[in-house]
């Protein structure tokens, strides 16, 4: 009997200890419980250079101040815990939390809006060395917008254009403004590579891949030539160039690719203009057979980049 009572006492003591431990755990929460973190998110809105800054883990009913290099210190109302910002830059938000000053620095990226015809060089791409695919790199921190009728002209440069997203309302990226012609006796330039890399591509985009036409042979001479070794052949036409697209989401886009290889330069005759009589117009006398015409350029293939691999594709 004494043994049974002792065992019951020990059991009651053990149960009582467990209850105390659970009570202490409830009254003294551990670090494992979630505590809202002070942070923010940036959401890109539909209009260019328009972003919503969404604040997390704070009481948004209190007074906020905002300042940046372009915006002086001003009071802002953070409705629904968000602020709409329409200028790029770093913004400093400050507020009081139970008498303690707190702040957050928010960086808004810069969008690029293309209107009219813009040369790639005007966008100030950086030079790339030791890359076999491209020699220019245009990094756009925010989004790239191409308005209707706008055009980026690479002028035969091979370039990687990278942006957080790309939207085109009927804009265009072209290797040349038009099918231009090289200088006399010179081969036409190739279109180069246009490499567009973005997580998201939307809208209608035209990519015009143009090779430069070859220059013609030397023009007719109006005086007797001293050198019969002049090259009278036309230059070769340039290749169209190619377009690479690397995008995670382009289901809401339509990309039309147009290719025009460079036309061959036409060879010409070496001539001497002889005027026998003052009242008779000058007569050209051919002193060398017509030079050879150049070769037309080639149509290069475009491709979709998937997992670092180039897969041939046609979007139009």
Backbone as CSV, one residue per row, in Angstrom:
resi,resn,N_x,N_y,N_z,CA_x,CA_y,CA_z,C_x,C_y,C_z
1,UNK,0.832,-1.195,0.000,0.000,0.000,0.000,0.865,1.241,0.000
2,UNK,1.893,1.306,0.835,2.787,2.455,0.858,3.463,2.651,-0.477
3,UNK,3.788,1.550,-1.149,4.452,1.613,-2.443,3.533,2.228,-3.487
4,UNK,2.239,1.895,-3.463,1.283,2.426,-4.433,1.073,3.917,-4.241
5,UNK,0.947,4.357,-2.965,0.770,5.781,-2.685,1.975,6.574,-3.145
6,UNK,3.161,6.072,-2.938,4.396,6.739,-3.366,4.435,6.891,-4.875
7,UNK,4.008,5.806,-5.583,3.979,5.880,-7.044,2.992,6.907,-7.539
8,UNK,1.801,7.030,-6.908,0.817,8.021,-7.296,1.328,9.430,-7.052
9,UNK,2.034,9.650,-5.986,2.610,10.964,-5.672,3.629,11.379,-6.721
10,UNK,4.456,10.437,-7.134,5.470,10.720,-8.155,4.801,11.080,-9.478
11,UNK,3.691,10.354,-9.818,2.993,10.622,-11.081,2.383,12.008,-11.079
12,UNK,1.746,12.394,-9.941,1.162,13.725,-9.831,2.220,14.803,-9.931
13,UNK,3.344,14.565,-9.353,4.441,15.532,-9.413,4.933,15.717,-10.833
14,UNK,5.021,14.592,-11.592,5.477,14.658,-12.985,4.485,15.432,-13.852
15,UNK,3.172,15.154,-13.680,2.139,15.850,-14.452,2.154,17.323,-14.153
16,UNK,2.311,17.677,-12.900,2.365,19.083,-12.519,3.530,19.797,-13.162
17,UNK,4.657,19.182,-13.290,5.836,19.787,-13.930,5.572,20.066,-15.401
18,UNK,4.916,19.172,-16.098,4.615,19.356,-17.505,3.716,20.567,-17.694
19,UNK,2.709,20.720,-16.857,1.793,21.842,-16.970,2.506,23.164,-16.774
20,UNK,3.416,23.246,-15.861,4.172,24.468,-15.607,5.027,24.828,-16.814
21,UNK,5.651,23.808,-17.420,6.484,24.054,-18.600,5.663,24.625,-19.752
22,UNK,4.453,24.105,-20.010,3.601,24.602,-21.073,3.158,26.033,-20.798
23,UNK,2.853,26.324,-19.518,2.433,27.669,-19.159,3.556,28.667,-19.367
24,UNK,4.765,28.283,-18.976,5.922,29.155,-19.172,6.169,29.398,-20.658
25,UNK,5.956,28.396,-21.486,6.185,28.517,-22.922,5.212,29.502,-23.541
26,UNK,3.944,29.516,-23.045,2.967,30.434,-23.588,3.240,31.869,-23.160
27,UNK,3.666,32.047,-21.914,3.881,33.391,-21.402,5.204,34.000,-21.861
28,UNK,6.136,33.161,-22.296,7.453,33.629,-22.738,7.721,33.126,-24.153
29,UNK,7.194,33.808,-25.168,7.381,33.330,-26.552,8.848,33.295,-26.948
30,UNK,9.192,32.305,-27.717,10.579,32.146,-28.149,10.816,32.943,-29.421
31,UNK,12.074,32.985,-29.875,12.457,33.704,-31.096,11.934,33.036,-32.357
32,UNK,11.401,31.809,-32.200,10.914,31.095,-33.372,9.589,31.659,-33.870
33,UNK,8.880,32.418,-33.040,7.625,33.002,-33.483,7.896,34.107,-34.503
34,UNK,7.039,34.198,-35.520,7.268,35.149,-36.604,7.017,36.579,-36.146
35,UNK,7.938,37.471,-36.515,7.816,38.890,-36.228,7.871,39.630,-37.556
36,UNK,6.892,40.489,-37.860,6.894,41.186,-39.151,8.200,41.934,-39.386
37,UNK,8.784,41.731,-40.560,10.047,42.385,-40.908,9.761,43.721,-41.582
38,UNK,10.606,44.691,-41.293,10.472,46.014,-41.882,11.115,45.983,-43.264
39,UNK,10.294,46.082,-44.305,10.833,45.970,-45.657,9.870,46.617,-46.641
40,UNK,10.154,46.454,-47.933,9.293,47.016,-48.970,9.384,46.166,-50.227
41,UNK,8.410,46.348,-51.092,8.407,45.738,-52.423,8.127,46.820,-53.451
42,UNK,8.661,46.648,-54.653,8.415,47.591,-55.742,7.595,46.887,-56.818
43,UNK,6.482,47.497,-57.202,5.641,46.961,-58.265,5.625,47.931,-59.448
44,UNK,5.988,47.434,-60.618,5.968,48.264,-61.826,4.536,48.438,-62.299
45,UNK,4.131,49.689,-62.523,2.793,49.989,-63.016,2.800,50.079,-64.543
46,UNK,1.639,50.209,-65.140,1.523,50.128,-66.602,2.240,51.275,-67.302
47,UNK,2.172,52.477,-66.749,2.774,53.633,-67.400,4.296,53.627,-67.239
48,UNK,5.024,54.140,-68.232,6.487,54.231,-68.097,6.889,55.061,-66.880
49,UNK,7.965,54.670,-66.248,8.543,55.349,-65.085,7.501,55.574,-63.983
50,UNK,6.685,54.563,-63.735,5.675,54.630,-62.687,5.755,53.351,-61.858
51,UNK,6.059,53.507,-60.553,6.249,52.371,-59.662,5.495,52.600,-58.357
52,UNK,4.951,51.506,-57.796,4.311,51.541,-56.485,5.271,50.934,-55.467
53,UNK,5.601,51.711,-54.421,6.435,51.219,-53.328,5.496,50.719,-52.241
54,UNK,5.526,49.433,-51.939,4.646,48.827,-50.946,5.442,48.523,-49.681
55,UNK,4.995,49.102,-48.553,5.694,48.957,-47.286,5.145,47.759,-46.518
56,UNK,6.042,47.010,-45.891,5.688,45.797,-45.161,6.209,45.891,-43.727
57,UNK,5.400,45.391,-42.780,5.848,45.307,-41.390,5.865,46.622,-40.653
58,UNK,4.958,47.573,-40.980,4.939,48.859,-40.291,3.521,49.398,-40.215
59,UNK,3.324,50.331,-39.297,2.050,51.002,-39.143,1.999,52.166,-40.121
60,UNK,1.157,52.056,-41.127,1.134,53.058,-42.188,0.202,54.233,-41.890
61,UNK,-0.378,54.288,-40.671,-1.258,55.389,-40.316,-0.493,56.616,-39.819
62,UNK,0.772,56.454,-39.550,1.563,57.557,-39.004,2.095,58.446,-40.121
63,UNK,2.725,59.547,-39.733,3.248,60.511,-40.706,4.594,60.053,-41.248
64,UNK,4.753,60.163,-42.576,5.994,59.810,-43.250,6.571,61.059,-43.924
65,UNK,7.884,61.092,-44.048,8.541,62.101,-44.874,9.359,61.378,-45.936
66,UNK,9.491,62.020,-47.104,10.231,61.427,-48.221,11.198,62.455,-48.787
67,UNK,12.387,62.017,-49.129,13.378,62.915,-49.727,14.268,62.127,-50.671
68,UNK,14.873,62.829,-51.624,15.831,62.241,-52.559,16.697,63.363,-53.099
69,UNK,17.587,63.018,-54.025,18.437,64.046,-54.624,17.620,65.037,-55.453
70,UNK,16.427,64.599,-55.922,15.565,65.459,-56.738,14.364,65.994,-55.956
71,UNK,13.977,65.287,-54.897,12.794,65.665,-54.124,13.226,66.136,-52.742
72,UNK,12.866,67.359,-52.376,13.177,67.873,-51.053,12.312,67.171,-50.019
73,UNK,12.681,67.330,-48.756,11.947,66.693,-47.672,10.481,67.114,-47.722
74,UNK,9.572,66.138,-47.811,8.155,66.441,-47.882,7.349,65.402,-47.137
75,UNK,6.181,65.827,-46.646,5.272,64.917,-45.971,4.522,64.097,-47.014
76,UNK,4.385,62.815,-46.775,3.655,61.955,-47.706,2.644,61.130,-46.938
77,UNK,1.530,60.866,-47.587,0.510,59.976,-47.031,0.639,58.629,-47.713
78,UNK,0.884,57.612,-46.910,1.092,56.270,-47.458,-0.242,55.528,-47.410
79,UNK,-1.109,55.799,-48.381,-2.416,55.150,-48.441,-2.247,53.685,-48.810
80,UNK,-2.957,52.824,-48.066,-2.876,51.373,-48.310,-1.441,50.875,-48.238
81,UNK,-0.640,51.563,-47.429,0.763,51.166,-47.219,1.561,51.172,-48.519
82,UNK,1.267,52.115,-49.412,2.065,52.219,-50.623,2.170,53.666,-51.078
83,UNK,3.243,53.951,-51.807,3.500,55.290,-52.336,3.809,55.153,-53.823
84,UNK,3.247,56.029,-54.655,3.487,55.995,-56.095,4.633,56.950,-56.424
85,UNK,5.642,56.438,-57.118,6.832,57.223,-57.464,6.989,57.222,-58.980
86,UNK,7.248,58.400,-59.554,7.326,58.534,-61.019,8.665,59.092,-61.490
87,UNK,9.674,59.082,-60.633,11.011,59.524,-61.019,12.021,58.501,-60.517
88,UNK,13.063,58.219,-61.306,14.078,57.279,-60.833,14.946,57.910,-59.748
89,UNK,15.595,57.083,-58.964,16.494,57.576,-57.929,16.331,56.825,-56.627
90,UNK,17.091,57.244,-55.605,17.030,56.643,-54.268,16.206,57.560,-53.369
91,UNK,15.150,57.015,-52.777,14.247,57.783,-51.919,14.412,57.317,-50.477
92,UNK,14.510,58.273,-49.562,14.630,57.986,-48.132,13.309,58.316,-47.445
93,UNK,12.688,57.298,-46.847,11.456,57.468,-46.083,11.810,57.438,-44.598
94,UNK,11.241,58.379,-43.812,11.464,58.425,-42.372,10.132,58.580,-41.647
95,UNK,10.053,58.004,-40.446,8.862,58.105,-39.610,9.250,57.785,-38.167
96,UNK,8.345,58.088,-37.239,8.542,57.798,-35.824,7.713,56.587,-35.441
97,UNK,8.353,55.649,-34.757,7.683,54.453,-34.265,7.874,54.396,-32.755
98,UNK,6.797,54.807,-32.012,6.852,54.870,-30.549,8.026,55.729,-30.087
99,UNK,8.162,56.868,-30.752,9.197,57.822,-30.380,10.572,57.531,-30.935
100,UNK,10.710,56.430,-31.667,12.010,56.056,-32.251,11.993,56.351,-33.743
101,UNK,12.985,57.109,-34.235,13.048,57.436,-35.653,13.526,56.216,-36.455
102,UNK,12.788,55.912,-37.512,13.146,54.797,-38.386,13.148,55.280,-39.828
103,UNK,13.846,54.537,-40.693,13.918,54.940,-42.096,14.139,53.749,-43.003
104,UNK,13.762,53.944,-44.245,14.005,52.962,-45.304,14.486,53.699,-46.547
105,UNK,15.482,53.138,-47.247,15.954,53.682,-48.518,15.440,52.791,-49.637
106,UNK,14.776,53.400,-50.605,14.149,52.668,-51.706,14.733,53.175,-53.020
107,UNK,15.223,52.267,-53.843,15.794,52.648,-55.141,14.805,52.337,-56.260
108,UNK,14.442,53.367,-57.019,13.538,53.219,-58.161,14.375,53.198,-59.441
109,UNK,14.289,52.144,-60.246,15.103,52.059,-61.465,14.636,53.049,-62.527
110,UNK,15.512,53.307,-63.484,15.190,54.245,-64.571,14.700,53.486,-65.795
111,UNK,13.515,53.835,-66.272,12.990,53.285,-67.523,13.528,54.093,-68.701
112,UNK,13.617,53.454,-69.846,14.023,54.134,-71.081,12.843,54.100,-72.051
113,UNK,12.427,55.277,-72.521,11.333,55.389,-73.481,11.906,55.875,-74.811
114,UNK,11.733,55.092,-75.867,12.255,55.424,-77.188,11.160,56.085,-78.010
115,UNK,11.449,57.280,-78.503,10.530,58.002,-79.375,11.297,58.455,-80.611
116,UNK,10.742,58.199,-81.783,11.448,58.539,-83.010,12.628,57.602,-83.245
117,UNK,13.548,58.026,-84.099,14.732,57.225,-84.431,15.888,57.599,-83.512
118,UNK,16.472,56.594,-82.856,17.567,56.803,-81.913,18.704,55.858,-82.272
119,UNK,19.909,56.406,-82.427,21.075,55.565,-82.664,21.495,54.882,-81.370
120,UNK,21.988,53.656,-81.496,22.451,52.916,-80.324,23.498,53.712,-79.553
121,UNK,24.382,54.391,-80.255,25.454,55.147,-79.595,24.900,56.248,-78.695
122,UNK,23.710,56.787,-79.023,23.096,57.834,-78.193,22.644,57.301,-76.846
123,UNK,22.434,55.992,-76.743,22.014,55.377,-75.485,23.208,54.992,-74.621
124,UNK,24.416,55.268,-75.124,25.663,55.089,-74.387,25.875,53.647,-73.875
125,UNK,25.917,52.679,-74.783,26.266,51.315,-74.362,27.744,51.253,-73.994
126,UNK,28.112,50.265,-73.208,29.514,50.118,-72.827,30.227,49.186,-73.806
127,UNK,31.525,49.389,-73.934,32.342,48.563,-74.823,32.611,47.221,-74.168
128,UNK,32.498,46.149,-74.944,32.744,44.795,-74.447,33.930,44.210,-75.196
129,UNK,34.889,43.722,-74.447,36.072,43.127,-75.065,36.074,41.614,-74.840
130,UNK,36.720,40.928,-75.745,36.918,39.480,-75.651,35.602,38.699,-75.608
131,UNK,34.613,39.184,-76.338,33.363,38.436,-76.489,33.148,38.192,-77.976
132,UNK,33.007,36.929,-78.343,32.945,36.594,-79.769,31.583,36.871,-80.392
133,UNK,30.575,37.192,-79.577,29.235,37.411,-80.104,28.867,38.893,-80.231
134,UNK,29.220,39.711,-79.261,28.854,41.128,-79.299,29.966,41.984,-78.700
135,UNK,30.010,43.237,-79.146,31.042,44.161,-78.658,30.457,45.370,-77.932
136,UNK,29.121,45.418,-77.801,28.456,46.485,-77.066,27.451,45.867,-76.090
137,UNK,27.263,46.550,-74.946,26.310,46.083,-73.939,25.512,47.278,-73.437
138,UNK,24.183,47.214,-73.622,23.294,48.268,-73.146,22.462,47.703,-72.002
139,UNK,22.788,48.135,-70.770,22.084,47.681,-69.565,21.066,48.742,-69.166
140,UNK,19.792,48.366,-69.176,18.704,49.264,-68.778,18.202,48.795,-67.419
141,UNK,18.441,49.560,-66.338,18.058,49.111,-64.996,16.565,48.829,-64.862
142,UNK,15.734,49.664,-65.497,14.289,49.483,-65.428,13.754,48.803,-66.664
143,UNK,12.736,49.435,-67.246,12.050,48.842,-68.390,12.363,49.617,-69.664
144,UNK,12.247,48.919,-70.797,12.439,49.527,-72.102,11.090,49.620,-72.796
145,UNK,10.696,50.858,-73.168,9.450,51.094,-73.880,9.772,51.626,-75.272
146,UNK,9.204,51.002,-76.310,9.324,51.506,-77.670,7.957,51.987,-78.118
147,UNK,7.815,53.297,-78.335,6.542,53.863,-78.746,6.280,53.561,-80.216
148,UNK,5.042,53.830,-80.670,4.670,53.558,-82.058,5.560,54.356,-83.020
149,UNK,6.154,53.665,-83.986,7.005,54.305,-84.979,8.415,54.589,-84.510
150,UNK,8.757,54.215,-83.283,10.119,54.473,-82.791,11.080,53.418,-83.336
151,UNK,12.376,53.722,-83.219,13.377,52.835,-83.827,14.718,52.987,-83.109
152,UNK,15.306,51.863,-82.729,16.696,51.830,-82.258,17.538,51.321,-83.413
153,UNK,18.563,52.098,-83.809,19.402,51.751,-84.955,20.795,51.392,-84.447
154,UNK,21.217,50.162,-84.688,22.518,49.705,-84.172,23.675,50.063,-85.089
155,UNK,23.410,50.399,-86.364,24.451,50.732,-87.342,25.510,49.635,-87.469
156,UNK,25.046,48.400,-87.455,25.933,47.260,-87.680,26.689,46.792,-86.459
157,UNK,26.513,47.431,-85.306,27.178,46.986,-84.079,26.496,45.721,-83.569
158,UNK,27.262,44.816,-82.990,26.701,43.638,-82.329,26.507,43.985,-80.862
159,UNK,25.258,43.893,-80.384,24.932,44.443,-79.070,24.034,43.507,-78.276
160,UNK,24.276,43.457,-76.969,23.374,42.816,-76.019,22.578,43.922,-75.335
161,UNK,21.246,43.884,-75.471,20.352,44.832,-74.813,19.614,44.079,-73.714
162,UNK,19.808,44.518,-72.469,19.217,43.826,-71.331,18.356,44.803,-70.532
163,UNK,17.115,44.398,-70.214,16.189,45.255,-69.466,15.324,44.385,-68.565
164,UNK,14.759,45.007,-67.506,13.909,44.250,-66.579,12.628,43.799,-67.268
165,UNK,12.164,44.551,-68.277,11.076,44.129,-69.154,11.113,45.008,-70.392
166,UNK,10.482,44.536,-71.464,10.445,45.286,-72.728,9.007,45.308,-73.220
167,UNK,8.535,46.513,-73.551,7.202,46.647,-74.137,7.293,47.513,-75.380
168,UNK,6.678,47.042,-76.473,6.716,47.766,-77.731,5.301,47.989,-78.245
169,UNK,4.988,49.247,-78.552,3.697,49.594,-79.164,3.857,49.789,-80.667
170,UNK,4.592,48.890,-81.298,4.839,49.017,-82.733,6.176,49.656,-83.021
171,UNK,7.118,49.535,-82.086,8.472,50.048,-82.292,9.330,49.067,-83.064
172,UNK,10.562,49.456,-83.292,11.432,48.676,-84.166,12.884,48.755,-83.695
173,UNK,13.609,47.656,-83.874,15.060,47.637,-83.698,15.664,47.247,-85.040
174,UNK,16.563,48.092,-85.564,17.096,47.886,-86.914,18.609,47.906,-86.893
175,UNK,19.202,47.148,-87.809,20.652,47.178,-87.947,21.125,48.459,-88.630
176,UNK,20.350,48.943,-89.611,20.634,50.213,-90.282,19.314,50.950,-90.500
177,UNK,19.404,52.274,-90.655,18.195,53.071,-90.870,17.525,52.690,-92.183
178,UNK,18.300,52.385,-93.184,17.794,51.930,-94.480,18.929,51.154,-95.144
179,UNK,18.653,50.619,-96.312,19.677,49.822,-96.987,20.687,50.767,-97.635
180,UNK,21.623,51.229,-96.838,22.637,52.170,-97.295,23.686,51.458,-98.138
181,UNK,24.549,52.253,-98.773,25.574,51.694,-99.660,26.955,52.090,-99.163
182,UNK,27.874,51.145,-99.269,29.248,51.401,-98.852,29.939,52.341,-99.844
183,UNK,31.111,52.806,-99.463,31.880,53.695,-100.328,32.359,52.949,-101.575
184,UNK,32.855,53.681,-102.538,33.318,53.114,-103.805,34.329,52.001,-103.553
185,UNK,34.104,50.859,-104.204,34.979,49.684,-104.136,34.963,48.965,-102.795
186,UNK,34.151,49.415,-101.836,34.144,48.819,-100.501,33.002,47.809,-100.348
187,UNK,33.266,46.771,-99.553,32.213,45.808,-99.233,31.220,46.420,-98.246
188,UNK,29.970,46.005,-98.353,28.953,46.478,-97.418,29.147,45.866,-96.038
189,UNK,28.755,46.595,-95.000,28.867,46.103,-93.629,27.775,45.083,-93.330
190,UNK,28.117,44.093,-92.505,27.111,43.142,-92.034,26.225,43.805,-90.981
191,UNK,25.016,43.274,-90.820,24.085,43.848,-89.851,24.485,43.627,-88.409
192,UNK,25.282,42.603,-88.123,25.685,42.313,-86.748,24.605,41.564,-85.991
193,UNK,24.783,41.461,-84.682,23.867,40.714,-83.813,23.068,41.667,-82.930
194,UNK,21.756,41.466,-82.882,20.890,42.139,-81.923,20.434,41.062,-80.930
195,UNK,20.909,41.155,-79.699,20.632,40.158,-78.659,19.777,40.844,-77.589
196,UNK,18.510,40.494,-77.533,17.565,41.102,-76.590,17.311,40.117,-75.455
197,UNK,17.648,40.543,-74.228,17.522,39.669,-73.058,16.647,40.357,-72.018
198,UNK,15.537,39.711,-71.652,14.603,40.303,-70.703,13.718,39.213,-70.106
199,UNK,13.305,39.357,-68.838,12.366,38.374,-68.281,11.008,38.402,-68.964
200,UNK,10.593,39.601,-69.463,9.245,39.716,-70.015,9.235,40.624,-71.228
201,UNK,8.625,40.146,-72.306,8.466,40.912,-73.541,6.989,40.957,-73.899
202,UNK,6.447,42.182,-74.096,5.034,42.335,-74.465,4.905,43.305,-75.629
203,UNK,3.773,43.224,-76.330,3.476,44.158,-77.414,4.006,43.701,-78.756
204,UNK,3.901,44.601,-79.744,4.315,44.324,-81.122,5.682,44.936,-81.402
205,UNK,6.627,44.105,-81.737,8.001,44.535,-82.002,8.430,44.061,-83.382
206,UNK,9.018,44.970,-84.160,9.573,44.606,-85.461,11.091,44.655,-85.382
207,UNK,11.726,43.637,-85.891,13.184,43.584,-85.960,13.574,43.567,-87.432
208,UNK,14.267,44.625,-87.882,14.644,44.748,-89.286,16.147,44.512,-89.414
209,UNK,16.497,43.380,-90.018,17.895,42.991,-90.190,18.313,43.334,-91.618
210,UNK,19.177,44.347,-91.727,19.573,44.874,-93.036,21.084,44.773,-93.191
211,UNK,21.521,44.259,-94.331,22.933,44.303,-94.677,23.201,45.496,-95.587
212,UNK,24.339,46.121,-95.437,24.676,47.285,-96.267,25.049,46.835,-97.674
213,UNK,24.600,47.582,-98.664,24.932,47.247,-100.052,26.390,47.566,-100.345
214,UNK,26.975,46.789,-101.252,28.371,47.017,-101.625,28.534,48.273,-102.468
215,UNK,29.670,48.913,-102.353,29.950,50.088,-103.162,30.184,49.718,-104.613
216,UNK,29.892,50.650,-105.519,30.119,50.403,-106.938,31.595,50.533,-107.298
217,UNK,31.921,50.155,-108.540,33.286,50.333,-109.018,33.611,51.812,-109.167
218,UNK,34.859,52.109,-109.459,35.295,53.510,-109.572,34.535,54.225,-110.678
219,UNK,34.177,55.460,-110.419,33.437,56.238,-111.403,34.306,56.556,-112.611
220,UNK,33.633,56.909,-113.710,34.362,57.216,-114.936,35.326,58.370,-114.714
221,UNK,36.498,58.250,-115.306,37.524,59.288,-115.161,37.365,60.322,-116.274
222,UNK,37.626,61.582,-115.943,37.537,62.650,-116.943,38.907,63.077,-117.447
223,UNK,39.883,62.365,-117.024,41.240,62.619,-117.528,41.921,61.279,-117.737
224,UNK,42.887,61.257,-118.592,43.536,59.992,-118.900,44.213,59.439,-117.652
225,UNK,43.913,58.210,-117.267,44.472,57.662,-116.034,45.943,57.307,-116.174
226,UNK,46.675,57.489,-115.109,48.081,57.094,-115.066,48.258,55.699,-114.500
227,UNK,47.253,55.216,-113.784,47.355,53.916,-113.120,46.248,53.008,-113.636
228,UNK,46.634,51.937,-114.332,45.662,51.016,-114.905,45.334,49.872,-113.942
229,UNK,45.925,49.897,-112.712,45.705,48.805,-111.768,44.580,49.113,-110.789
230,UNK,43.859,50.228,-110.981,42.764,50.573,-110.076,41.730,49.458,-110.051
231,UNK,41.176,49.199,-108.831,40.161,48.166,-108.679,38.813,48.715,-109.128
232,UNK,38.256,48.121,-110.163,36.987,48.603,-110.703,35.833,47.691,-110.339
233,UNK,36.055,46.710,-109.457,35.007,45.771,-109.096,34.085,46.380,-108.044
234,UNK,32.836,45.949,-108.114,31.883,46.386,-107.086,32.106,45.627,-105.787
235,UNK,31.754,46.250,-104.678,31.908,45.590,-103.376,30.808,44.567,-103.119
236,UNK,31.083,43.630,-102.221,30.092,42.629,-101.851,29.036,43.235,-100.918
237,UNK,27.844,42.705,-100.996,26.798,43.137,-100.072,27.007,42.542,-98.695
238,UNK,26.566,43.243,-97.663,26.702,42.759,-96.292,25.617,41.763,-95.922
239,UNK,25.907,40.902,-94.945,24.912,39.943,-94.459,23.815,40.673,-93.667
240,UNK,22.674,40.032,-93.543,21.542,40.667,-92.864,21.815,40.922,-91.388
241,UNK,22.621,40.076,-90.761,22.727,40.097,-89.310,21.711,39.133,-88.724
242,UNK,21.675,39.019,-87.393,20.782,38.059,-86.750,20.191,38.642,-85.475
243,UNK,19.108,38.019,-85.026,18.400,38.455,-83.824,18.286,37.291,-82.865
244,UNK,18.727,37.500,-81.622,18.583,36.503,-80.570,17.635,37.045,-79.518
245,UNK,16.719,36.208,-79.079,15.782,36.591,-78.032,15.916,35.628,-76.862
246,UNK,16.133,36.184,-75.678,16.148,35.397,-74.446,15.126,36.025,-73.495
247,UNK,13.972,35.383,-73.354,12.890,35.922,-72.533,12.157,34.771,-71.857
248,UNK,11.863,34.939,-70.571,11.114,33.922,-69.844,9.640,33.936,-70.237
249,UNK,9.119,35.130,-70.512,7.690,35.268,-70.838,7.553,36.189,-72.047
250,UNK,7.124,35.637,-73.167,6.865,36.467,-74.347,5.563,36.037,-75.033
251,UNK,4.678,35.413,-74.250,3.416,34.910,-74.809,2.483,36.047,-75.227
252,UNK,2.639,37.233,-74.635,1.802,38.379,-74.995,2.536,39.339,-75.933
253,UNK,3.383,38.791,-76.767,4.138,39.620,-77.714,3.993,39.061,-79.125
254,UNK,4.224,39.929,-80.099,4.302,39.520,-81.502,5.548,40.149,-82.082
255,UNK,6.481,39.301,-82.509,7.758,39.769,-83.044,7.820,39.435,-84.525
256,UNK,7.983,40.456,-85.356,8.103,40.266,-86.807,9.542,40.542,-87.212
257,UNK,10.170,39.569,-87.840,11.560,39.711,-88.278,11.590,39.871,-89.793
258,UNK,12.197,40.948,-90.256,12.340,41.201,-91.695,13.820,41.223,-92.041
259,UNK,14.187,40.527,-93.123,15.589,40.414,-93.522,15.790,40.983,-94.925
260,UNK,16.828,41.810,-95.075,17.218,42.338,-96.380,18.737,42.315,-96.477
261,UNK,19.254,41.372,-97.275,20.708,41.294,-97.411,21.220,42.454,-98.268
262,UNK,22.478,42.762,-98.104,23.083,43.843,-98.884,23.177,43.484,-100.356
263,UNK,22.829,44.435,-101.202,22.904,44.203,-102.639,24.354,44.313,-103.116
264,UNK,24.672,43.629,-104.215,26.056,43.689,-104.712,26.363,45.035,-105.345
265,UNK,27.596,45.482,-105.163,28.054,46.673,-105.862,28.310,46.348,-107.332
266,UNK,28.047,47.302,-108.212,28.179,47.085,-109.651,29.549,47.561,-110.124
267,UNK,30.241,46.671,-110.835,31.527,47.051,-111.409,31.342,48.064,-112.538
268,UNK,32.327,48.916,-112.742,32.210,49.944,-113.787,33.399,49.881,-114.746
269,UNK,33.259,50.634,-115.830,34.335,50.719,-116.812,35.327,51.807,-116.419
270,UNK,36.588,51.613,-116.810,37.582,52.675,-116.697,37.561,53.410,-118.030
271,UNK,37.221,54.686,-117.992,37.023,55.416,-119.231,37.869,56.690,-119.278
272,UNK,38.072,57.116,-120.483,38.768,58.390,-120.720,37.859,59.252,-121.581
273,UNK,37.646,60.464,-121.125,36.773,61.361,-121.866,37.630,62.144,-122.865
274,UNK,37.375,61.920,-124.157,38.154,62.597,-125.203,37.259,63.594,-125.931
275,UNK,37.770,64.777,-126.067,37.027,65.830,-126.755,37.866,66.300,-127.947
276,UNK,37.470,65.878,-129.163,38.253,66.194,-130.359,38.066,67.655,-130.780
277,UNK,36.859,68.128,-130.681,36.582,69.492,-131.133,35.848,70.236,-130.018
278,UNK,36.069,71.521,-129.965,35.468,72.310,-128.893,33.958,72.340,-128.968
279,UNK,33.417,72.247,-130.176,31.971,72.316,-130.313,31.301,70.948,-130.230
280,UNK,32.098,69.847,-130.024,31.553,68.491,-129.941,31.578,68.037,-128.476
281,UNK,30.472,67.496,-127.971,30.454,67.014,-126.577,31.521,65.953,-126.341
282,UNK,31.929,65.861,-125.090,32.963,64.893,-124.705,32.460,63.480,-124.946
283,UNK,33.312,62.624,-125.492,32.965,61.235,-125.763,33.816,60.332,-124.870
284,UNK,33.143,59.402,-124.135,33.859,58.460,-123.278,34.398,57.307,-124.110
285,UNK,35.634,57.019,-123.892,36.275,55.894,-124.575,36.685,54.885,-123.511
286,UNK,36.178,53.662,-123.627,36.492,52.628,-122.654,37.916,52.133,-122.877
287,UNK,38.703,52.159,-121.816,40.087,51.702,-121.928,40.326,50.446,-121.096
288,UNK,39.287,49.976,-120.405,39.420,48.730,-119.645,38.045,48.081,-119.561
289,UNK,37.955,46.747,-119.662,36.658,46.074,-119.598,35.958,46.343,-118.269
290,UNK,34.660,46.160,-118.276,33.843,46.378,-117.081,34.301,45.480,-115.934
291,UNK,34.390,46.058,-114.738,34.776,45.283,-113.565,33.682,44.328,-113.119
292,UNK,34.053,43.369,-112.274,33.086,42.380,-111.796,32.134,43.007,-110.772
293,UNK,30.911,42.487,-110.785,29.958,42.886,-109.756,30.271,42.156,-108.459
294,UNK,29.900,42.761,-107.354,30.086,42.099,-106.067,29.073,40.988,-105.843
295,UNK,29.220,40.283,-104.720,28.282,39.217,-104.375,27.218,39.760,-103.414
296,UNK,25.997,39.264,-103.505,24.985,39.693,-102.531,25.301,39.138,-101.148
297,UNK,24.765,39.784,-100.125,24.973,39.307,-98.762,24.162,38.051,-98.472
298,UNK,24.363,37.502,-97.292,23.671,36.276,-96.890,22.570,36.603,-95.875
299,UNK,21.562,35.752,-95.830,20.521,35.867,-94.814,20.907,35.004,-93.619
300,UNK,21.185,35.652,-92.502,21.568,34.920,-91.299,20.328,34.504,-90.508
301,UNK,20.448,33.417,-89.758,19.318,32.890,-88.988,19.255,33.546,-87.603
302,UNK,18.035,33.690,-87.115,17.819,34.182,-85.764,17.508,33.002,-84.865
303,UNK,17.574,33.229,-83.537,17.332,32.102,-82.649,16.770,32.537,-81.307
304,UNK,16.153,31.588,-80.631,15.634,31.758,-79.284,16.629,31.107,-78.329
305,UNK,17.041,31.856,-77.304,17.997,31.328,-76.337,17.228,30.616,-75.233
306,UNK,17.446,29.318,-75.081,16.801,28.518,-74.045,17.885,27.773,-73.279
307,UNK,17.987,28.054,-71.969,19.008,27.420,-71.119,20.406,27.592,-71.694
308,UNK,20.652,28.780,-72.215,21.976,29.077,-72.750,22.252,28.530,-74.128
309,UNK,21.287,27.836,-74.715,21.461,27.246,-76.030,20.676,28.027,-77.072
310,UNK,21.241,28.146,-78.273,20.625,28.887,-79.370,19.786,27.919,-80.213
311,UNK,18.477,28.158,-80.230,17.565,27.314,-81.008,16.973,28.155,-82.136
312,UNK,17.110,27.707,-83.380,16.595,28.467,-84.509,15.074,28.567,-84.411
313,UNK,14.574,29.741,-84.756,13.141,29.949,-84.691,12.717,31.027,-85.678
314,UNK,11.448,31.052,-85.996,10.845,32.108,-86.827,9.601,32.582,-86.097
315,UNK,9.550,33.864,-85.742,8.416,34.395,-84.992,7.359,35.012,-85.914
316,UNK,7.756,35.454,-87.098,6.776,36.138,-87.945,6.145,35.184,-88.938
